[in-house]
Amino acid sequence: MVRVLSPYDLKLLEQMAPEFTGENCSTIGAPYKSLLPPVANHYATSADNFLLRVQKLSGTDLKYLCDLILSGEESLHCLPLDYFSPFVAHIKEMVGASLAAKITAIYVAEHE
């Protein structure tokens, strides 16, 4: 699902990637449509660095991001497995195992 990032989304993006300055995606030349793919693919330097960036989000912000994933508004398609695994472990720890399982099912479906 294509979406326009809200001011709240941009705030979260800036939390995870303080170096973000409002630029467009270098691959498609258009504004970002999701939060996790640009953080993983344009700002994080490794899976560990990606996790550190995601850990900057509060529990409320992480839950919001999970809700976007569940609704199909946030993409996991471009998230490498080595980035997804610690991310979903963080979800399990912060938000709960049930939600982590649902997010995992979405990730698997997007990568079949």
C-alpha positions as CSV (number, residue, x, y, z in Angstrom):
1,M,0.0,0.0,0.0
2,V,1.4,3.4,-1.0
3,R,1.2,6.1,1.6
4,V,2.4,9.6,2.3
5,L,4.4,9.8,5.5
6,S,2.6,11.8,8.1
7,P,4.4,14.4,10.3
8,Y,4.4,11.7,13.1
9,D,6.0,9.2,10.7
10,L,8.6,11.7,9.8
11,K,9.3,12.3,13.5
12,L,9.9,8.6,13.9
13,L,12.1,8.5,10.9
14,E,14.2,11.3,12.3
15,Q,14.5,9.5,15.6
16,M,15.8,6.4,13.9
17,A,17.9,8.2,11.4
18,P,18.9,11.6,12.8
19,E,20.9,12.2,9.6
20,F,17.6,12.2,7.6
21,T,17.1,15.6,6.2
22,G,13.9,15.1,4.2
23,E,15.6,13.9,1.1
24,N,13.9,11.5,-1.4
25,C,14.7,7.9,-1.8
26,S,17.9,7.7,-4.0
27,T,16.6,4.5,-5.7
28,I,13.3,5.9,-7.0
29,G,13.8,9.6,-6.6
30,A,10.5,10.1,-4.7
31,P,9.6,10.6,-1.0
32,Y,9.9,7.6,1.2
33,K,6.6,5.6,1.6
34,S,7.7,3.5,4.6
35,L,9.9,3.9,7.6
36,L,11.8,0.6,8.1
37,P,13.2,0.1,4.5
38,P,14.9,3.5,4.3
39,V,16.4,3.1,7.8
40,A,17.7,-0.4,6.9
41,N,18.8,0.3,3.4
42,H,20.0,4.0,3.5
43,Y,21.0,4.8,7.0
44,A,21.9,1.7,9.0
45,T,25.4,0.4,8.6
46,S,24.7,-3.2,9.8
47,A,21.9,-5.3,11.4
48,D,23.2,-4.3,14.8
49,N,23.1,-0.6,13.9
50,F,19.6,-1.1,12.5
51,L,18.5,-2.6,15.8
52,L,20.1,0.3,17.8
53,R,18.1,2.7,15.6
54,V,14.8,0.9,16.2
55,Q,15.5,0.7,19.9
56,K,15.4,4.5,20.0
57,L,11.6,4.3,19.6
58,S,9.4,4.3,22.7
59,G,7.1,1.3,23.3
60,T,4.2,3.4,22.0
61,D,6.0,4.4,18.9
62,L,7.0,0.7,18.3
63,K,3.4,-0.4,18.7
64,Y,2.3,2.3,16.2
65,L,4.9,1.0,13.7
66,C,3.6,-2.6,14.3
67,D,0.0,-1.4,13.7
68,L,1.2,0.1,10.4
69,I,2.7,-3.3,9.4
70,L,-0.4,-5.1,10.4
71,S,-2.6,-2.8,8.3
72,G,-0.3,-3.1,5.3
73,E,0.8,0.5,5.4
74,E,4.4,-0.3,6.4
75,S,6.5,-2.5,4.2
76,L,8.8,-5.2,5.3
77,H,9.5,-6.3,1.7
78,C,12.9,-4.6,1.5
79,L,14.1,-5.6,5.0
80,P,16.8,-8.2,4.9
81,L,16.4,-11.3,7.1
82,D,19.4,-10.4,9.2
83,Y,17.8,-7.1,10.0
84,F,14.3,-8.5,10.5
85,S,15.3,-11.2,13.0
86,P,16.6,-8.8,15.7
87,F,13.8,-6.4,14.9
88,V,11.1,-9.0,15.6
89,A,12.9,-10.1,18.7
90,H,12.7,-6.5,19.9
91,I,9.0,-6.4,19.1
92,K,8.5,-9.6,21.1
93,E,10.4,-8.2,24.1
94,M,8.7,-4.7,24.0
95,V,5.2,-5.4,22.7
96,G,4.5,-9.1,23.0
97,A,5.0,-12.5,21.5
98,S,1.6,-12.5,19.8
99,L,2.3,-9.4,17.9
100,A,5.8,-10.6,17.0
101,A,4.3,-13.8,15.5
102,K,1.8,-11.8,13.4
103,I,4.6,-9.6,12.1
104,T,6.7,-12.6,11.4
105,A,3.9,-14.2,9.3
106,I,3.6,-10.9,7.3
107,Y,7.4,-10.9,6.7
108,V,7.3,-14.5,5.5
109,A,4.4,-13.9,3.2
110,E,6.1,-10.8,1.7
111,H,9.2,-12.9,1.0
112,E,7.7,-16.0,-0.5
